[in-house]
C-alpha cells in the first residue's frame, strides 16, 4: 500500500496499485482515505453498472461503424439501457436477457426489432467480457422468441406496376422505372454514373452507394462483397437512358451533383402525387424480385442480382412472393366461384 502523504493544501493523498493500475485517493484525513478505499473495493466487487459499460461500448464502437448503422443502434441501445439501468453488469443473467426479449414480444414488437435488441446486447456483453467487466456473455445461448410478427412490405399491385411503366415522363418517373427493372437500392441508384453502365454488354456495375448524414449526401463503398455486383441492363431500360460514357450521375440534382435527402423526398412525393401511387423505392426493389421469381430465375442467381449478403434473405423474399401469389389466386378463385 502506498505511503500516506500530506499535501500543501492540507489534504492527504495515497497512491495504490490495484490490478496493475495506479489509483489515487485524496482525503482530509487518513480515515477519510481509508473510507474511500473501502468504497472503491466495494464498487469493484459489485461491478460496473450496465449503463456505464453500454455507454463505454458505444463511445468506442460508434467510431468504427457507418452513420446509418449508428442510427439503427441508438434506439435499441436506449431501450436496453432503460431496462437494465442501475444493475451491475456482472449480475445480469441469461434469464434476465430472455425475460427482456419476452417482454418485448408481449408488447407486440416485430421480429426485426427484437433481433436488433439482442444483437446490441450481445455486442455490449462481448465488450464487457473482453474488458473484464463480466465473466461471461449471458446472450450466448439466447434466441429470439418464436412466432413474432414480421413486418413485410406489401408488393406493388399489377396496376401500380403498370402505372410505373407508363409514367417515365413524370417528375422522377425514370428513377422509379429504373428501380423496377434493376432492383437497385435507392442509394445505389443515386450514386450511379454513366461510366458504371456498359451499354454494349448490357451490364450495370454496382460499386458504391449514397448515404445521408442529416441532409448531406456522401458516397460509401459496399459493406460486403455481395454489394459489388453486375446487374443486367434490360433492353426496355436501356432505351430510356442516355448512351454516353461519362462520369455524370444518372440521377443528379439541378447542378449535376448528388441529390440531397430533402430534395429526394420532395421529388418522390411529387412523383407519387402526379401518378396517384403510394409506394416506396424499396417496394419497387421487391417488385424486381417478383419479376425474377416469375421469370423462374434461380434463387442463387437472384441473390447475386439483388446483392443480398446471404441466400436466406433471397429465399425469404421468394417465399413471401409465393405466398402472396397463392393468396391472390385464392381470392380470384373465390370471386369466380361466388359469381357462378
Number of C-alpha atoms within 10 A of each C-alpha: 8 11 9 15 14 16 10 7 7 11 14 19 19 19 16 15 11 10 7 7 9 10 13 13 17 20 17 13 15 17 11 14 20 15 13 15 18 12 12 14 12 11 13 11 11 14 17 19 18 26 22 15 20 22 15 14 17 19 11 11 14 15 10 10 10 13 15 11 10 16 12 12 17 14 14 19 21 14 12 20 19 11 13 17 14 13 16 20 24 22 15 17 14 15 12 14 21 18 12 18 21 17 13 17 20 10 9 12 18 15 18 13 18 22 17 17 22 21 14 18 21 18 17 24 26 21 20 23 15 12 11 12 20 20 14 15 21 21 22 11 8 14 13 17 14 9 9 17 12 11 11 8 12 13 20 19 11 10 10 17 18 11 16 21 18 13 18 16 10 16 18 19 22 20 20 24 23 26 23 25 23 22 27 25 17 19 17 21 21 24 25 25 19 20 16 20 25 17 20 8 9 14 17 21 18 24 18 19 21 22 22 14 13 10 13 13 19 15 15 15 13 16 11 10 11 17 20 17 16 18 20 15 20 15 11 12 15 16 10 13 14 10 13 12 13 12 11 15 19 22 19 16 14 8 7 11 13 21 23 19 17 12 12 16 12 11 16 20 17 16 20 18 12 13 17 11 16 11 17 16 19 17 17 27 24 24 24 21 27 23 15 20 18 12 9 10 14 10 18 15 13 20 20 19 23 24 24 17 15 12 15 13 12 21 15 11 17 20 13 17 20 15 12 14 13 12 12 12 12 12 12 12 12 11 11 10 9 8 7 5
